[in-house]
Amino acid sequence: MSFLFGRREQRAPWIPEPPIPTNGTQGSGNFARVDLSRTEASLQKVAVWSCVDLVATVAETMPLDYFPRPRQTQALPSWMADLAGDGYGLPDWIHQFVWSDMLRGNVYGLVGGRDVKRGTPTQIVLQHPDLVGVMLGEDGQPEWRVNGETVSRDAMWHQRAHTAPGRLLGLSPIALQATTISTGISALRFGASWFEDGAHPSGILSSDQALDARQALTAKERFMAAVHGRREPAVLGNGWKYQSIQISPNESQFLETNNYTAAECCRIFGPGFAEIFGYETGGSLTYSNIEQRSLDLLTYAVDPWLVRIERALSALLPCGQVVRFNRAALVRTDLLTRYRAHAIALQNRFKVVNEVRDLEELKPVPWGDAPNLPGPTPSTPEGGQL
């Protein structure tokens, strides 16, 4: 994670990333120390994963319309349909874009080809944000490094979110909110260790007599041998007493802490996420129906990220050409409500019949491009009614 301070921004020489340890901690038993220098580490918090996965999945699966002219849609140009040129297609590229933008505030790509006339990229291979470094040269222009190797300025494609004055790179939400995220992860790790590693004694065997270390060890070994693997009651005498240590699941799993940090992690990525996932946020948000919930999801949570993708892709096209996500695909309604909306659109000439049929995944009809005129219901050439 790099930030510009003053004029220059320097990143240490690239070192191959070590594998993530199974317990993810730095130091034995120290659950409070969480290393978030790797982007993937923050995804251990379910709320962080859910927010990023929600936006990336919606953006990846939502239809993307290409407008070479106003109000005229066509198929995407072949080079944009597989922008990385790796055969995985534009949806996979968009998923990676969202992942980098939401977690690190920056999207980096290496340009593999350019348009001969315009000079805009026609192939962009996205790079892992943690492996990209930059500093400003003597001329004030950025000098890029990927995997420790210098990359020419023309070969680097950079998009940023969470911008700040005087900073070349966008701010990283994970770096700025590391305390909140690491607190949630630490609570989860401690709760898991409570049961997996025996982070607490199961009980206390006490005596009203003074014992030295050897006598205490002998008593412990004999008691364990008597009760281990058996369901029979233990019989104690001579002032011995056994007290079982019990703790509620809420305390052992830090449920309140986890719920609070989950809601806070959702707020990192914008309004609406905490309510969508049902985390406690100090208030409640009710949904009248599925359609309203989809609208809230689109308006408050996902749409700002969709706009960033639209701008980035539209900038690669000739002037006047744009791409737009078909947001209507996200708003699901019941059949009757949807048909009523179609009827209103046709009656008021907002749409033509073929546009409605396309939304319903029906084949166009020869007469479907004419506006709906007032009067008797138009009939098909075969004599059928619309």
WOZIDA-V970445 format. One record per residue. N is the residue number from 0. PHI is phi in degrees with one decimal (none if undefined). OMEGA is omega in whole degrees, -180 to 180 (999 if undefined). Layout:
((N/PHI/OMEGA) (N/PHI/OMEGA))
//
This chain:
((0/none/-175) (1/-123.4/176) (2/-134.5/177) (3/-86.5/174) (4/-120.6/-176) (5/71.5/-173) (6/-92.6/-172) (7/-113.4/176) (8/-129.4/-174) (9/-118.5/176) (10/-120.4/-180) (11/-62.1/178) (12/-52.7/-175) (13/-66.7/177) (14/-125.3/179) (15/-51.9/-176) (16/-71.3/177) (17/-74.8/176) (18/-65.2/179) (19/-71.3/178) (20/-64.8/-175) (21/-62.5/180) (22/-92.8/175) (23/68.2/-177) (24/-105.6/174) (25/-106.7/-176) (26/97.1/-176) (27/-68.4/173) (28/75.6/-180) (29/-94.4/-175) (30/-77.6/-176) (31/-78.8/-178) (32/-99.0/-178) (33/-117.5/-179) (34/-87.9/179) (35/-105.7/179) (36/-69.4/174) (37/-101.0/-176) (38/-57.8/-175) (39/-65.3/-176) (40/-61.7/-179) (41/-67.2/-179) (42/-73.4/174) (43/-65.7/175) (44/-80.6/-173) (45/-57.5/-178) (46/-63.6/178) (47/-66.1/178) (48/-58.7/-176) (49/-63.1/-179) (50/-63.7/-179) (51/-66.7/-179) (52/-65.0/180) (53/-62.5/-178) (54/-65.4/-178) (55/-63.5/-179) (56/-69.5/178) (57/-61.6/-179) (58/-64.8/-178) (59/-70.2/-174) (60/-96.4/-178) (61/-73.9/179) (62/-60.1/180) (63/-114.4/-178) (64/-96.6/179) (65/-108.9/-178) (66/-115.8/175) (67/-69.3/174) (68/-138.6/180) (69/-55.5/176) (70/60.8/177) (71/-133.1/-177) (72/-103.4/175) (73/-143.2/175) (74/-67.7/179) (75/-60.2/173) (76/-56.1/-174) (77/-59.5/-178) (78/-68.6/179) (79/-78.0/179) (80/-61.8/174) (81/-137.5/-169) (82/-63.5/179) (83/-80.2/-178) (84/69.3/-177) (85/-106.2/179) (86/87.7/-179) (87/-88.1/174) (88/87.8/-178) (89/-65.5/178) (90/-55.1/178) (91/-65.3/178) (92/-63.7/179) (93/-63.6/178) (94/-59.3/178) (95/-65.0/179) (96/-58.7/-180) (97/-63.2/-179) (98/-57.3/-180) (99/-69.0/-175) (100/-65.9/-177) (101/-75.8/-175) (102/-87.6/-175) (103/-117.9/-180) (104/74.5/-179) (105/-143.9/175) (106/-123.6/-178) (107/-117.3/177) (108/-147.2/173) (109/-98.1/-177) (110/-80.6/180) (111/-101.3/180) (112/-167.4/-180) (113/-133.5/175) (114/-69.4/-174) (115/-63.2/-176) (116/-83.1/-172) (117/-89.1/-178) (118/81.9/179) (119/-80.2/-178) (120/-63.7/172) (121/-116.3/174) (122/-146.6/-179) (123/-132.4/178) (124/-100.7/-177) (125/-69.8/-177) (126/-114.0/177) (127/-64.3/-174) (128/-63.3/-179) (129/-76.8/-178) (130/-105.0/-179) (131/-112.8/177) (132/-127.3/-178) (133/-153.3/168) (134/-144.2/180) (135/-87.4/179) (136/-77.2/-179) (137/-63.4/179) (138/-86.5/179) (139/82.7/-180) (140/-96.2/-177) (141/-70.6/173) (142/-115.6/-171) (143/-99.7/173) (144/-135.1/177) (145/-125.4/-176) (146/57.4/178) (147/82.9/-179) (148/-105.9/-179) (149/-69.1/179) (150/-122.4/180) (151/-65.2/-178) (152/-62.1/-179) (153/-68.1/-178) (154/-86.6/-177) (155/-101.0/175) (156/-115.4/-173) (157/-133.4/172) (158/-125.4/-175) (159/-137.7/173) (160/-127.2/180) (161/54.4/-177) (162/-77.6/178) (163/-135.2/-180) (164/-59.3/177) (165/76.7/-179) (166/-118.0/178) (167/-73.7/-177) (168/-95.5/173) (169/-72.0/-180) (170/-73.6/180) (171/-89.6/178) (172/-59.7/-178) (173/-68.8/179) (174/-69.6/-177) (175/-71.4/-177) (176/-110.3/-176) (177/-62.6/-178) (178/-63.3/-180) (179/-63.0/-177) (180/-67.2/-178) (181/-66.3/176) (182/-62.2/178) (183/-63.5/179) (184/-66.5/180) (185/-62.4/179) (186/-63.1/178) (187/-65.0/-179) (188/-65.4/-179) (189/-65.7/178) (190/-62.0/178) (191/-67.4/-180) (192/-66.8/-180) (193/-56.2/-178) (194/-98.3/-175) (195/-74.0/-173) (196/-104.1/-178) (197/65.2/-176) (198/-71.9/179) (199/-149.4/177) (200/-71.2/-179) (201/-76.6/-179) (202/-174.0/180) (203/-123.7/176) (204/-104.3/-174) (205/-121.3/180) (206/-138.6/178) (207/-84.2/179) (208/-107.9/178) (209/-72.1/-178) (210/-127.9/171) (211/-89.4/-174) (212/-62.1/-179) (213/-67.2/179) (214/-64.0/179) (215/-64.5/179) (216/-65.8/179) (217/-63.6/179) (218/-62.6/-180) (219/-65.2/-178) (220/-64.6/180) (221/-67.4/179) (222/-65.9/180) (223/-65.0/179) (224/-65.7/-177) (225/-77.5/-173) (226/-109.2/-174) (227/-66.0/177) (228/72.2/-179) (229/-124.2/177) (230/-106.8/-177) (231/-79.6/180) (232/-69.9/178) (233/-91.2/179) (234/-112.4/-178) (235/-117.1/178) (236/-151.0/177) (237/56.0/175) (238/81.6/179) (239/-81.8/180) (240/-144.9/178) (241/-114.0/-180) (242/-125.1/179) (243/-77.3/177) (244/-96.8/179) (245/-124.3/178) (246/-141.4/-177) (247/-70.8/177) (248/-56.1/-179) (249/-61.4/-179) (250/-75.9/-177) (251/-69.9/-178) (252/-99.7/-180) (253/51.6/-174) (254/-62.1/180) (255/-64.7/178) (256/-63.4/-180) (257/-64.6/180) (258/-65.3/-180) (259/-65.9/-179) (260/-67.2/177) (261/-63.2/178) (262/-63.4/179) (263/-66.0/178) (264/-63.2/178) (265/-64.6/-179) (266/-66.1/179) (267/-58.0/-173) (268/-94.7/175) (269/125.4/-179) (270/-70.4/175) (271/98.8/-176) (272/-65.9/-178) (273/-61.1/-180) (274/-68.1/-179) (275/-62.4/-178) (276/-88.4/174) (277/79.8/177) (278/-78.8/178) (279/-65.3/-178) (280/-130.6/-178) (281/87.0/179) (282/-163.7/-178) (283/-128.2/178) (284/-123.5/-178) (285/-102.8/180) (286/-118.5/-179) (287/-74.0/179) (288/-160.9/-178) (289/-63.9/-179) (290/-60.8/-180) (291/-64.9/178) (292/-64.7/178) (293/-64.7/178) (294/-65.4/179) (295/-64.9/177) (296/-59.5/-178) (297/-68.4/-172) (298/-71.0/-169) (299/-95.5/-172) (300/-113.3/-167) (301/-89.0/-168) (302/-57.9/179) (303/-57.0/179) (304/-73.9/176) (305/-64.8/179) (306/-62.0/179) (307/-61.5/179) (308/-67.1/179) (309/-59.1/180) (310/-65.0/-179) (311/-64.2/-179) (312/-74.4/-180) (313/-64.7/179) (314/-66.5/179) (315/-84.9/-176) (316/-96.2/175) (317/-58.9/-179) (318/-56.0/180) (319/94.6/178) (320/-99.1/-177) (321/-139.5/169) (322/-121.7/-179) (323/-139.3/172) (324/-70.5/176) (325/-84.3/-175) (326/-66.7/179) (327/-62.4/180) (328/-67.5/-179) (329/-82.5/-176) (330/-87.7/-179) (331/-93.4/178) (332/-127.2/176) (333/-74.0/-173) (334/-59.5/-177) (335/-64.6/179) (336/-63.3/-179) (337/-66.3/180) (338/-68.6/176) (339/-64.0/178) (340/-63.9/176) (341/-60.6/-179) (342/-61.9/179) (343/-64.9/-180) (344/-64.1/179) (345/-70.0/-178) (346/-63.8/-179) (347/-96.3/174) (348/61.1/172) (349/-77.4/-179) (350/-138.5/172) (351/-109.4/-172) (352/-60.2/-178) (353/-66.2/175) (354/-66.4/178) (355/-66.8/180) (356/-63.7/178) (357/-65.5/177) (358/-64.1/180) (359/-91.6/178) (360/59.3/176) (361/-112.1/-180) (362/-70.1/177) (363/-68.7/177) (364/-115.5/-176) (365/-57.6/-176) (366/-96.3/-171) (367/-82.0/-180) (368/-92.7/178) (369/-82.5/178) (370/-63.4/179) (371/-72.8/-177) (372/-96.0/177) (373/-64.8/178) (374/128.1/-179) (375/-62.0/179) (376/-63.6/-180) (377/-64.6/-179) (378/-114.8/179) (379/-79.2/177) (380/-58.0/179) (381/-83.5/179) (382/94.8/180) (383/-77.8/179) (384/-90.3/175) (385/-68.4/999))
//
